[in-house]
């Protein structure tokens, strides 16, 4: 709800606590999905370095991320890489195209 209403700052605050809870449950898929949402929130607020970290965490091996979640994370990582003028941005877009 916070994301939809433009309150990414509140979504991030709530998301941090929820991430800790998911780690306690060892729910890697849920944590990866939340990392993708938080990556979008951080990117919207202009915190591109933190956004990149969240997308990378979501895309890490053995997260169990759904296909849709993986596509969202790849798109977010590519967009952030472009915005940061990262030399690896082309590779990020190529990963999305696969």
C-alpha positions in Angstrom: 0.0 0.0 0.0 2.8 2.4 0.9 4.5 1.9 -2.5 1.2 2.4 -4.4 0.6 5.7 -2.6 4.1 7.0 -3.2 5.4 6.5 0.4 8.5 4.4 -0.5 10.2 5.7 2.7 7.6 4.1 4.8 7.6 0.9 2.7 11.4 0.7 3.3 11.0 1.1 7.1 8.4 -1.6 7.2 10.3 -3.8 4.8 13.5 -3.8 6.9 11.5 -5.3 9.9 9.8 -7.8 7.6 13.1 -8.8 6.1 14.4 -9.7 9.6 11.3 -11.8 10.2 11.7 -13.6 6.8 15.3 -14.4 7.7 14.2 -15.9 11.0 11.8 -18.1 9.1 14.5 -18.9 6.5 12.1 -17.9 3.8 14.6 -17.1 1.0 11.9 -16.8 -1.7 9.9 -14.2 0.3 13.1 -12.4 1.2 14.1 -12.2 -2.5 10.6 -10.9 -3.5 10.9 -8.3 -0.8 14.4 -7.4 -1.9 13.0 -6.7 -5.4 10.3 -4.4 -3.9 12.8 -2.6 -1.7 15.1 -2.2 -4.7 12.4 -0.4 -6.6 11.7 1.8 -3.5 15.3 2.7 -3.1 15.7 3.4 -6.8 12.6 5.7 -6.8 14.1 7.7 -3.9 17.4 8.0 -5.8 19.4 5.6 -3.6 20.8 3.8 -6.5 23.7 2.0 -4.7 21.4 0.5 -2.2 18.9 -0.3 -4.9 21.6 -2.2 -6.8 22.4 -4.1 -3.6 18.8 -5.2 -3.1 18.4 -6.3 -6.7 21.7 -8.3 -6.5 20.5 -9.9 -3.3 17.2 -10.9 -5.0 19.1 -12.4 -7.9 21.6 -14.3 -5.8 21.8 -18.1 -6.2 19.3 -20.3 -4.4 16.8 -17.5 -3.5 13.9 -19.4 -5.1 12.7 -16.2 -6.8 9.7 -16.7 -9.0 10.1 -16.1 -12.8 8.1 -12.9 -12.5 10.1 -11.7 -9.6 13.3 -12.6 -11.4 12.2 -10.5 -14.4 11.3 -7.6 -12.1 14.7 -7.8 -10.4 16.6 -8.0 -13.7 14.7 -5.0 -15.1 15.4 -3.1 -11.9 19.1 -4.0 -11.9 19.4 -3.0 -15.5 17.6 0.4 -15.0 19.8 1.2 -12.0 22.9 0.3 -13.8 21.9 2.6 -16.6 21.1 5.4 -14.2 24.5 5.0 -12.5 26.2 4.9 -15.9 27.7 1.5 -14.9 29.9 0.0 -17.6 28.1 -3.3 -17.0 24.7 -1.9 -17.9 24.7 -3.6 -21.3 25.3 -7.0 -19.7 22.3 -6.3 -17.3 20.0 -5.7 -20.2 21.4 -8.8 -22.0 20.6 -10.8 -18.9 17.0 -9.6 -19.1 16.7 -10.5 -22.8 17.7 -14.1 -22.1 
